[in-house]
Amino acid sequence: MNEHTPLNISPKELNDLLDDDSSEKPFIVDVREDDEIAMASFSFSVLHLPLSKAASWSGEIDELLPRDTPIVVVCHAGVRSLNFGMWLLEQGIRKKVWNLVGGIDAWSTDVDRSVPRY
């Protein structure tokens, strides 16, 4: 891993962080497209930044993300979010960035089976 590669976080590790009242809650960014969000969504609040619309939000990324809160990036299977996490780090984001390994698909199988798989 280098300084421009997000750390990995498993669905179970993320769920534990979200459930632990004593830990700092990460800020979740979902880079899936609108139709994917409509098919399967998380039960908690996320910032939706579809990659296909990056031209409309990329210039404001510093204003869209919290300054000192760890960020978890998610997508369907973990590939787009990994690339987005690398891009965030290349932009000079000076906070912890994690990639949800396996994305919402793994979340559905490992944590919340009520989330539809697609």
N, C-alpha and C positions, 0 to 999 in steps of 0.2 A: 504494500500500500504506500502511496505517496501523499503529499499534502493536498492533492487535487482529487483524491478518491474518498467518497463517503465511507463511513463505517457501516458495517452490516448490523441490522437488528432483525431478529426473527419475530414472527407474529406473536408468539408467546411472550417474548421479552417486552415487546411494545404493550401488550395487554397488561403485563405485570406493572409496567411504568404507569399506565393510565389508571390502574386500580389502586396504586400505592399512594395514600394520602400524604405520606411524608416525602415523596420525591417530586422534583420539578417536572411539571407536565410538558412534554414536547409540543411544538407547533407542527401540525400535520399539513402537508401540501400534497394534493392529489393532482397529478398531471394527465389523468385520463380525459378522454373526449366526453362531450355532453351525453351522447347515447350510451356510453359505458356507465356513466354515473346513474343514468336512468335505469339501467339493468341491475346494477348492484352498487349499493352505497354503504358507507360506514355508518354506525349508529352514533358517532360522535362528530363534533364539528371539525371541518377541514376547510382549508383555502383551496378552491378549485382554480387551477391555472392550466387549462388545456394547452398542450404543446402546439397544436395547430394554430393557436391564437397568440403565440409568443410575441409577435410583432406589436400587439396591442398592450402587453403588460411588461415586457422585458426591460424597458427603459425606466420603469417605476419599481423594480424589484426591491430596492432598498427601503422604499416606503411601504411596500406590501408585507414585508417580513419583520417580525419583532427583532430588536437589536441583540438581546442577550439570552434568548430562549433557544434551546436545542431544536433542530428541525428534523422531522422525519418526512422523507419524500416517498410517495407511493404511486403505483400504477397497477396494471393488470397482473403482470408477472415479475416485475422488478427490473426490467431492462431499461425502459424509458426513464424510470425514476432514477436509476443509476446514472444515466447520461445527464439528466437534469441536475442531480446532485453534484456531479463533476463540474458542470457549467457554473453552478452556484459558487463552488469553491474557487473556480478560476476567476470569478468576478470579484474575489477578495472578501467573500463572506467570512467573517472572523468568528464563527461560532461552530458548534458541533453540528455536523450534518450526517444523518443516518439514512440508509436505504433500506426499505422494508423488503427483505428477501422473499421472493415468491409473490409479492404484491397482494392485492385483494384476493386473488385466487387461493393463496396459501392461508390468508386470514380466514377465508371461508372453510377450509378443511381443518385448520389447526385451532381456531378460536371460536368462531361464530358460524355454525352451520346454517343459520337462518339467512345468511348472505348468499344469494344465488351465484352459482358458478356459470361462467360463459366462455 
